[in-house]
Amino acid sequence: MAIFLTEYVDRNGRRWAGPEIQANSWKKAKQILENLKKSIVISGPLLERIDSETGERTVFTPPEDDPHA
């Protein structure tokens, strides 16, 4: 089984790594990508990241709007 790399471009033109797709062919990888496009949802903002090796914490600014408020 091959691993296909994906990427996306944000509104500022910057390229970012997307999810890796495991598939036996390009055709199957494209089908999986189409299914991902239909099923990916935003689950919430990232508020904090902790480096597993150093324990260093990075706190992110929460979004200005809260859809649950």
C-alpha positions in Angstrom: 0.0 0.0 0.0 1.3 3.4 -0.9 1.2 6.6 1.2 0.1 9.7 -0.7 0.9 13.1 0.7 -1.6 15.9 0.4 -1.4 19.7 0.8 -3.6 22.7 0.8 -3.2 26.4 0.2 -4.5 29.0 2.6 -6.0 32.3 1.7 -2.6 33.9 1.9 -1.1 31.5 -0.7 0.9 29.5 1.9 1.1 25.8 1.4 0.5 23.5 4.3 0.8 19.7 4.7 -2.5 17.8 4.7 -3.4 14.3 5.9 -1.5 11.3 4.6 -3.7 9.0 2.5 -3.0 5.2 2.4 -4.2 3.7 -0.8 -3.2 1.1 -3.4 -3.6 3.5 -6.4 -3.8 7.1 -7.4 -7.5 6.5 -8.3 -8.3 5.1 -4.8 -6.3 8.0 -3.2 -8.4 10.5 -5.1 -11.6 8.8 -4.0 -10.5 8.9 -0.4 -9.6 12.6 -0.7 -13.1 13.4 -2.1 -14.7 11.6 0.8 -12.5 13.5 3.2 -13.6 16.8 1.7 -17.2 15.8 2.4 -16.6 14.6 5.9 -14.0 16.9 7.5 -15.5 19.3 10.1 -14.0 21.9 12.5 -14.2 20.4 16.0 -12.9 23.5 17.8 -10.0 25.8 18.1 -6.5 24.7 19.3 -6.0 26.4 22.6 -2.7 24.9 23.8 0.0 22.7 22.5 2.5 20.8 24.8 5.8 19.5 23.3 6.1 15.9 24.3 9.8 16.0 24.6 10.4 19.3 26.3 7.1 19.9 28.1 7.1 23.4 26.6 3.6 24.9 26.4 2.4 27.1 23.6 -0.9 28.9 24.4 -2.9 30.2 21.4 -5.2 33.1 21.3 -8.8 31.9 21.2 -11.0 33.0 18.3 -12.9 36.3 18.6 -16.3 34.8 17.9 -17.8 31.9 19.8 -20.5 30.0 17.9 -21.7 28.4 21.2 -22.2 31.7 23.0 
